[in-house]
Amino acid sequence: MKKDRRQFLKNTTLAVIAMGASPLLTKADTGKSRDLSNVKPQEACNPLTQDYYGTGPFYTPNAPISSDGVMMPSDEVGVRLKLSGIIKNLDCTEVIPDTVLDLWHANDAGAYDNTGFSLRRKIISNSAGFYNLETILPGKYLNGSSYRPSHIHVKVTTPGFSTFTTQLYFEGDTSIAGDAAASITSGTFDATDRIIPLVDNAGVLEGTWDVIVDGDGILSADDLHLTNGMIYNVSPNPFTDQVTINYGVFKSSKARIEIYNLQGQLVANVENKQLNANKYSAVWRPEPFMASGLYFCVLKINDLQVHYLKILKK
């Protein structure tokens, strides 16, 4: 019964989004905002692929759980790396809480800890399917006559489903093209969507990696309520002094644009107006004392959170 109800809600949501519940979805876009008339719910929903090398020879079971996402001690040598993302089911219509990410990687010198649990941790997605981790950029090591690109191994286990094992790579790594695994661009071991961009934020590399795997999840607020409004675009992103937020209200409503930090604290109220169905823009100019890093730009319609995007303040 629970699965039947979930499937009914999912199908209803997809049908409403696909048909376009607002005349705004067919209007021409005069700015940088996205015209949603041809957007499919599964757009950019790319299920996680296996890595050609699989688990590799350096896996150690029973890594400790990190409650805060930190994988290394404060004095670990190397460039700091922060990653965050959301765990979704295979058609991206549900988020999956309590997913275990079992991660391990080499240190700055390209060596693994094979006797303990240095740079080996399990991280569990929260009730909304989100995870975050903080570690160092893995060092490279020789694999035959060439270096393997910087990579992070990960085993993904959603509640009640089989474990999926793969590897994560990073854009701009000069060793990717010559690597037997990272260079694969099609088929079962396609690594294309596992090579992610990183942004240098005051010496800390930051990136987003959403994990699309098999599992039973819950309908996210984003999927369920996108017929009320949507953030089309934030620009520039990353930004320094100000960011423009382009959004749409799909029926006469009270609309609010709010900014939250990674701890979930409200840090700015950008917009709070009664608006008719149309496209709008707002500008956030952070106070000078606000720290650099990732923030969440949230659209609320009649006090209901309907959409959010991540933004990076440099």
Phi, psi and omega in degrees: 000317180298317180292324178298317180294318179299315181295322177299312180297319180297312181298319178297315180300311182297321180296316181295316181294316183296321181286330182086100186273007183220146176297341179298333184291346180247004178283148175292146181264118184265349179241215180269359179295155180275136170277119187271007187297333182247011182285132175259148180302331183269006182303131179063022176264092187249106181304147180300138178252157175288157173263143183304325182272357177060220182291328185077177187273359191247018181282138174236122180287167173066037174296148179291153177277133175260116182284338182249003178086357181279131184253356187215160175290163184295338182261012178298132181284136176138170178283127181294141181226129177238128178234148175211162180178191182226144178265126181232159177283179192295334177254013174062022179264349180224150172260153187240104175289165171059028174278133181265122171256112179261108190244145174206149180199169181285160176278187184299332181272000179087017181250145176264148170275107183257007177243339179228210186234030175294129182060035175225118181210157167254135178235138185245130180294148185278189186295343177256009179086002183274151171221160169213150178218153178227125182208207173241160174292121183298141176282163179268158176216156182291135174234092191075240182259000181230161181273138171287143176294160175302132184206158175238127174279146178210134169252125182251123179233112174270151185305122176082004182237166182291156178282139180244127185246133181203190178222152181245135181237177187227135181302146177088353180289120185288349180268355183296314186301327182263007183267134184296332182263309186292340183272356182286130186240011177201164174082196186302324186254020180305120183262003188308311184274005175254010174251104191252150176283151175236146177245132178277112181246092179056043177090354177251126178277132182231142180206167179238133176222108175272135187253116183253107185221172180285134178168162175268128182233206178230152177294129178277157178301325182298313183289324187284332190240014181294347178285352179268331182174169183199145169272117183280318190198145169236133186208139352285160178211104014288162180225167181246298186258326181204157179223137178264131183248114178260125185216164179235143173248125191266352172201159184306120189202166168274122183246138178228137171248122182233153179242130179238149174271181183293341178274002179082014181270135176290123182245345180200140169255110186269322184215142176203090188218154167274121188230150172275166178299118180181180174259143184221168173221150178220157182238131174253122174245098183299149173297149183303332184280352184288136185289153171290158178137189182278140174226164176248125174264119190243133172257126175244133176244119184051044177070008177257125177290120184246340182196154175209157171224150175276139175230150184241120176267123181276000000 
